[in-house]
Amino acid sequence: PINLEYIVFVFFATMLTYSVHRIIGFRKLEDKFIEGRFKTIKKYKSHIFTYALISFFVTVILLFRLPQRVLLFLVLPALISALYTIPVLANRKRLRDFNYIKIILIALTWACVAYVEIWSQGYSNHISPSLFTLGNWIWIGLFIEKFLYIFAITLPFDIRDETIDKHTNVKTFPSLWGHGNTYKIIDFLLIL
């Protein structure tokens, strides 16, 4: 069954995260990088504030409608999302400002969000307290599958953002592996 409230919550929470990320990230961006998509962001900056505001209110309203067990499992992805976006760490850094961690955090967050939806549908009754049961390994496998899929489809964004990441001294996997090897890893992960 489709849990429409959860899907709408995830949509607006995601829009809130991306809007705040754009607002904060844009402030850190030097004028020489304002071209292409960043020109569009600058042009419609007031729209992004509006999206953030609407998303905030819808997300808060839906928070009160979700079951408590779902909210408990959303604490980790929500914390990662907040620390990924808002510069509250030492030296006004965000989690995304640390080397090699950006797409791991994105993949982890989305795997958690997808897993919570499956788990919240009542399938958690099939999870055994003992780790070494077939059912548990299936659940772990589903989580890993989601993580690897999101990791694979996020790698091209690291390639796209390479110029800005170099400017901000953030090392990424494509900068470590090279573009050719990164595309081979993407192919392998998607086939896997």
N, C-alpha and C positions, 0 to 999 in steps of 0.2 A: 504493500500500500504506500501511497505517496503522502507524506506529511507536509501539506502545503504551508502551514505556519512555519515549520522549520526551514523550508526552502526559501520562503520570503525573508525570514530572519537572516539566513546566511547571505542572501542577495544584498540586503541593506547593510548588514555588518561589513560585508566586503566593499560595498560602495563607500561606506564611511571610512574604512581603512585606507582605500586608495585615494579618496579625496584629501584626507588629512596628510597622507604621504606626499601627494602632489603639492599641497600648500606649503608644507615644511621643506620638502626637497627643492622646490622652486626658489625659496629664499636663499638656499645655499648655492644655487647655480649662478655662475658668472655669465655676464652678457655674451661672451664669445661662444657660449654653448646654446644660446637661445636661437635655435633654428629648427626647421621641420616640426616635429610634434610639440616641441617646447614653445614655438611661436603660437601654436594653437592653444596650448595651455595658458600662456600669458594673455592671449586675446580673450579667452573665456574664463578668466580667473574668478570673476564674480559668480559665474555659473557653478564653478567647483565649490565655492563657499555655500551656495544654495543646496547643492547635492549633499554636502557634508551635513548641513543642518537638518534637512529632511531625513536623511539616513539615520542620523542620531536619534531623532524622535521616534521613528518607526522601530529602530532596533531596541530602544528602551521599552516601548510599549509591548513588543513581542517577547522581551525578556520575561515579563510577568506572566506570559501565557505558556511558556515552555515548562515541562515537568522538571522538578528539582534535580532528578538524576541526570538529565541532559545538561542542565546548567553546570553541574559538578564536573562533567567531562569536558565542558567547553572552557573551563578555567585555563588550562594549558594553552590551547590555541589562541584564546583571547589575550593572555599575557604575552605570548610570543608576538602577536600582531601589534599590540601596543608598544612593546619595546623595539620592534622592528621599525616603527613609524615615528615615535616621539623621542626626541633627543634628551633622555633623562639619565643616561649613564655617564660615567666619568668623562670629562672634557666635552660634554654635550654631544656624546656619540649616541647613535642608534645601533641596534643589533646588526643592521645591514651594513654598517660601516666597518665591521670586522672582516678580516680575510676569510674567504672560502665558505662563508656561513649563509649567505643570502638564500641560495636556492635550497639548501638543506632545511632552513627554517620554513620556507614556502611549502616545500614538499611535506614536511612534518605537520604543519598546520592544516593543509588540505586533506592529508590522510586522516588526521584526527577528526576533522569536520565530517568527512564521508563515513568514517567508522562509527562515529557517534550516532549518525542517522540510522545506520543498520542496527546498531546495538539498541537504540531507543525504541525500535519497533517491536521489542519483546523477544528478540532472538537471544538476548543475554541469558535467558533461562537454559540455553543449551551449552553454556560455558561451564566447565567443570572446575572446581577448586584446585584439582591436580593439574599441573602444567602439562604433563605428558599424556594427554589424550588426543585422539585424532581430531575431535571437535575443536579443541583449543588451537591445534596446529593449523587448522583451516582458518580460524579467525586471525591468527598471527600472519598467515600467508596472505589473506585479504588485505590486511593493513600494509604489509610490505609491498604488495602489488600496487596499491594506490600510491604509496610513497615513491616507488621507482618510476611509475608513470608520470607523476607530477614533476619529479626530478628531471626526467627526460624531456618533457615538453617545456620546461623552464630554461634549460641550457641555452637555447637560441636567444633568449632575452639577455642572458649574460654576454653573449657574443655581440648583440646589438648595442648594449650599453658599455662596451669595452672602453671607448674613449673617455666617457665620464668617470668610469670606475678608475681608470689610470690617473685621471686628474685628481681624484679624491684619495688616491693611494690605497684603493681597495683591490686586493687580488682576488680573482675568481678562477674557477676551474678551467674555463677556456683559455685564460691567460697562462695557466700552468701547463695544460695539455696541448695547446695549439688548436686552431680551428678544425683542421682535418681530423685529428684524433677525437675531438669533441663530437663531431658529426658521426664518427664511427661508434662512439659510446652511446649516442642518442639512438642510432639504429639498433644496436645490440639490446639496449634497455627496452625499446618498443617491441622488438621481436620477443624478448623474454617475457 
